[in-house]
Amino acid sequence: INIFICKLCRTHSNLVSYLDSACAELGVSSLEAQALSQLNRSGGSSVSELQKTMGARPSTLTSVLDRLSERRMIKREVSTDDRRSFFVRLTSKGNITSNKISNVMKRFEKSISSELSARQIQGFQAALEAIDRETQATEPFACQTQDSK
């Protein structure tokens, strides 16, 4: 099973590098691209909801949003529901960039899915959902040595 986790970590690292390279010509990092894509899909989001959806640390997301705001790709507005929180929306520039990112992602996913059967894709999606459930619903396993038992 350790091979599974190591392969997953290496694949994640490779995917981030690939996406960073693919998004570099658009002037965004893979995390910035993820935020723009999520905001495009949702039509806007609270910062806390965006953080949950992306799975990013709050401090990391704040930095991402600061950079996107500086480049005028997003706009932060005080939430009408809670004045202590912010609602984030794409600007027209952010929307254009997000649509370009979407096209890059569609080509990437099409390339991958062309090598897989529908059953393999369903299995992969099921595995990702299981990983999400396990990592969100439980505490990490304690690291115990033989001596500590």
N, C-alpha and C positions, 0 to 999 in steps of 0.2 A: 504493500500500500504506500510505502514511503516513496516509491518510484512514481506513483500517480501524483503525489503532491509536488514532488520536484519537477516533474514534467509540466504541471499546471503553472508553477511559479516561473519556469523558464519561458513557457508560452506567453504568459502575461507580460513578461519583460520584453520579449520579441514583439508582441502586439503593440505595446506602448511605443517602442522605438519605431516601428513601422508607421503607426499613426502620427507620431511626431514628425517624421519625414514627410508623410503625405500632406500634413496640414501646414508645414512650414511655408510653402509658397503662398498660403492664405494668411500668413502672419499670426497663426495661433498655435498653441501647444495642444496636445491630445486632450488634456483636462479642460482647456478652454473650449475646444471643439465639443467635448461632451456636454459642457454647460450650455453652450449655444444650441446644440441639438435638442437637449431636454427642454429648454425654454421655447424653442420653435414648436415642439410637439405639444407642449402644455398650454401655449399661448401666454405664458407668464407664470410665475410661481413665487411663493414666499421663500425666503432664504432657507428656513428650516426644512421645508418640503424639498427644495432642491438638494440640500445636503443629504437628506434621507435617500432620495432617488439616486443620486450619484454615488453614495457611499463614501464621500470625501470627508476628511476631518474638517471641523468648523474653521480652523485657522487656515487650512489649505484653500477651502472654498472662498474665504474672505479675500485671500490674495488673488485668486483667479478672478473674482468679481471686481476687485480693484483695478486689475490690468484691463479687463474688458470695458470697464467704465471709462478709464483713461483714454481708451481708443474709440470711445463713443459707440460701442457695439451693444451696450445694455444701458438701461436707465433704472435706477433704484428710486422707488417711491415709498413714502410712509404708508403702511397698510391702513386701509379704511376700517378693518376689523380690530386692529391692535396697534396703537400708535407707537408701541415699543419695538415693533418689527417692521421689516421692509418687504415690499413686493418688487420683484425684478421682472422687467420686460425687455424684449429685444427692440433696438432702434431699427430704422430702415437699413442702416449699414450692417447691423448684426444679423438681420433677416437675410440679406443678400449673402453674407458669409456663411450663415447656417445652411442655406440652400445649396451652396457649393460643397460644403462638408457632407451634406446628405448625398449628393451625387457621388462623391468619393467613396462613402461608406457602402452605397448600393452596389457600386462596381466591385468593391472588395468582397462583400458578402456573396455576390453573384459568382465571382471567381471561386470562392470556397465551396459554395453549395453545388456548383456544377460537378464537383468531384465526389459528391455524397448522394446517397439514395435518400428518399423521403424518410425512410425508417431510421437511417443514421442521424439525420437532422433532428428527428423527434427524440432519439436517444440522447443526443448531445444537449438539447434543450432541457430534457428531464434531468440530466446530470447537473447542469448549471442551476436549475431550480432547487435540487437537493442540496447543493453546496450553499446556495443562498439561505435556505431554511436552516441548515445546520449551523452556519456561522452567525445567523441573527438570533436564533432561538435558544442557544445554549452557551454556557460558559466554556471557555477553552479548557481542554483536558489539562490536568495538572501534570507537570513534568516530575516524575518520581524515579529515583534510582532504585535498584534492587535493595540497597542498604536501608532506604527510608520506609520500606514496607513492614 
